[in-house]
Amino acid sequence: MNLKKLHNFLKPYYVIVLLLVLWWIVAKLEIWNAYLLPPPWKVADTFVTMLKKGEITESILISLQRVLIGVSISFTLAFAAGILSAHLPSKSEYFRHITNFMRNVPPIALISLLILWFGIGETSKLIIIVLASVFPIYLNISKGFIECDRKLIEVGQSMGFSRMKIFFRISLPYAREDILVGLRTGLGYAWRALIGAEMFAAASGLGYMIIFAQQMSRSDKVLIGIFLIGIIGCFSDWLCSLLIRKFCVGGTKYD
């Protein structure tokens, strides 16, 4: 690897390293109160301690489980709705205004009401995740099916393809990129919404870990929770981008 390639590879990490160095300098010179901004070595020690106790692993697994279940429900609903909107556009008009209304209501705004209806169990958090992720997934899926090239469909019809065969051989492959992009976007929305929900209506998970640490005045644990959320979010986004590259020949304009 020559210097130019190495430089291009390291470009995304320069700012991260710079911020870490500045954090270390601020902590070393005691410019900022350690109670508000703990030094990096204290955060690292706390991280190792929490990891040994299993606190971090447990919180991550609980939050990931909620996200995966919620996004699975969202994808199923959005996929069905996307097919209907593409093949029955006149019927989808009945739901246009209510869809736009719910799409513009932040799911976090419904937490208080959902707690009253369902308590602080899993149901309220799953509803928050579904409401946050279903609309971006649906919009991308419906776009993919609606923009399917009519000439390709006509070719399929001329060859005697059934509706089911046209869907699986033409429409679905054509919409594949938009489906995966919708899933990628919805996953990001779901992750952010879940953390907000766990801060208000949970007794476990990464969001709860952060809010509990704040109540205990443990800013080091708060920072650990923030770092974990960002790292996991970046990792899941990277996995989705790999799927897009793998299943969309020639790459994608969205990546």
SVG drawing of the C-alpha trace seen along z (x, -y; Angstrom):
<svg xmlns="http://www.w3.org/2000/svg" viewBox="-60 -25 64 43">
<polyline fill="none" stroke="black" stroke-width="0.4" points="0.0,0.0 1.6,-3.3 1.4,-6.6 -1.5,-7.9 -3.6,-4.8 -2.7,-4.9 -3.7,-8.5 -7.1,-7.8 -7.7,-4.9 -7.0,-7.0 -8.9,-10.1 -12.1,-9.2 -10.0,-8.6 -8.0,-11.9 -10.7,-13.9 -11.5,-11.1 -7.8,-10.9 -7.7,-14.7 -10.7,-14.8 -9.3,-12.1 -6.0,-13.9 -7.8,-17.2 -9.8,-15.3 -6.6,-13.9 -5.0,-17.3 -8.0,-19.0 -8.2,-16.2 -4.4,-16.3 -4.4,-20.1 -7.6,-19.9 -9.2,-22.7 -12.6,-21.1 -14.1,-19.7 -13.5,-16.0 -16.9,-15.5 -18.5,-16.8 -15.9,-15.5 -14.0,-12.6 -10.6,-11.9 -10.2,-9.2 -8.3,-6.8 -11.1,-6.9 -13.6,-6.1 -11.5,-3.3 -11.1,-1.8 -14.9,-2.0 -15.5,-0.4 -13.2,2.6 -14.9,2.9 -18.4,2.9 -17.4,5.3 -16.1,7.8 -19.3,7.5 -21.3,8.2 -23.3,4.9 -22.3,3.8 -22.9,7.1 -26.3,7.5 -27.4,3.9 -26.3,4.3 -28.0,7.6 -31.3,6.3 -31.3,3.2 -30.3,5.2 -33.1,7.7 -35.6,4.9 -34.3,3.3 -34.3,6.5 -37.8,7.5 -39.2,4.0 -37.5,3.6 -38.6,7.1 -42.2,6.0 -41.7,2.7 -40.2,4.3 -43.0,6.8 -45.7,4.1 -43.8,1.7 -43.2,4.4 -46.9,5.3 -47.9,1.7 -45.3,0.9 -46.7,3.7 -50.2,2.5 -49.4,-1.2 -47.6,-0.2 -50.2,2.2 -53.3,0.5 -52.5,-3.2 -56.2,-4.2 -56.6,-2.3 -53.5,-3.8 -55.1,-7.3 -57.4,-6.5 -54.4,-6.3 -52.3,-9.2 -53.1,-11.9 -53.1,-9.6 -49.7,-8.3 -48.3,-11.8 -49.6,-12.7 -48.1,-9.8 -44.8,-10.1 -44.4,-13.7 -45.2,-12.9 -42.0,-12.0 -42.5,-8.6 -40.9,-9.9 -43.9,-12.3 -46.1,-9.2 -44.1,-7.7 -46.3,-9.1 -49.4,-7.9 -48.0,-4.5 -46.8,-4.1 -50.4,-4.8 -51.8,-2.2 -49.2,0.5 -47.0,-0.2 -43.1,-0.1 -43.0,3.4 -41.7,4.4 -44.9,3.5 -44.5,-0.3 -40.9,-0.1 -41.7,2.1 -44.4,-0.3 -42.0,-3.2 -39.5,-1.3 -42.1,-0.4 -43.4,-3.9 -39.9,-5.3 -38.8,-2.8 -41.8,-1.7 -42.3,-4.9 -38.8,-5.4 -38.8,-1.7 -42.2,-1.9 -41.4,-5.1 -38.3,-3.4 -40.0,-0.1 -43.0,-1.8 -40.6,-4.0 -38.7,-0.9 -41.9,0.9 -43.6,-2.2 -40.5,-3.1 -40.1,0.3 -39.6,0.0 -42.9,0.7 -41.1,2.0 -39.6,4.8 -43.1,5.7 -44.5,5.6 -41.7,7.9 -42.6,10.3 -46.3,10.2 -45.5,10.9 -43.5,14.0 -46.6,15.2 -45.3,14.6 -47.9,14.8 -48.3,11.9 -46.4,13.8 -43.6,14.5 -43.4,10.9 -43.2,9.8 -40.3,12.2 -38.4,12.1 -38.8,8.4 -40.4,6.1 -38.6,7.4 -35.1,7.4 -35.7,3.9 -36.7,2.6 -34.0,4.5 -31.7,1.5 -34.5,-0.7 -35.6,2.1 -32.2,2.4 -31.7,-1.4 -35.1,-1.6 -34.0,1.1 -30.7,-0.7 -32.5,-4.0 -35.2,-2.4 -32.6,-0.7 -31.0,-4.0 -34.3,-5.6 -35.2,-2.5 -31.9,-2.6 -32.3,-6.3 -35.9,-5.9 -35.2,-2.9 -32.5,-4.7 -35.0,-7.6 -37.7,-5.1 -35.3,-3.3 -34.5,-6.5 -38.1,-7.1 -39.8,-3.7 -37.4,-0.9 -35.5,0.9 -32.8,2.3 -30.9,1.5 -28.4,-1.1 -30.8,-4.0 -31.6,-2.9 -27.9,-2.5 -27.3,-6.1 -30.2,-7.7 -29.4,-5.6 -25.8,-6.7 -26.9,-10.3 -29.1,-9.9 -26.1,-8.4 -23.8,-11.3 -21.6,-8.9 -20.6,-10.9 -18.0,-8.2 -20.8,-5.7 -22.9,-8.2 -20.0,-8.6 -19.5,-4.9 -23.2,-4.5 -23.0,-7.3 -19.8,-5.7 -21.5,-2.3 -24.6,-3.6 -22.5,-5.4 -20.2,-2.4 -23.1,0.1 -25.0,-2.3 -22.0,-2.7 -21.4,1.1 -25.0,1.9 -25.0,-0.8 -21.7,0.7 -23.4,4.1 -26.3,2.7 -23.9,1.0 -22.2,4.4 -25.6,6.0 -26.3,3.2 -23.0,3.7 -23.4,7.4 -26.9,7.6 -26.9,4.4 -24.6,5.0 -22.4,2.1 -22.7,0.5 -25.3,-2.1 -25.8,-5.8 -27.0,-5.9 -23.8,-4.4"/>
</svg>
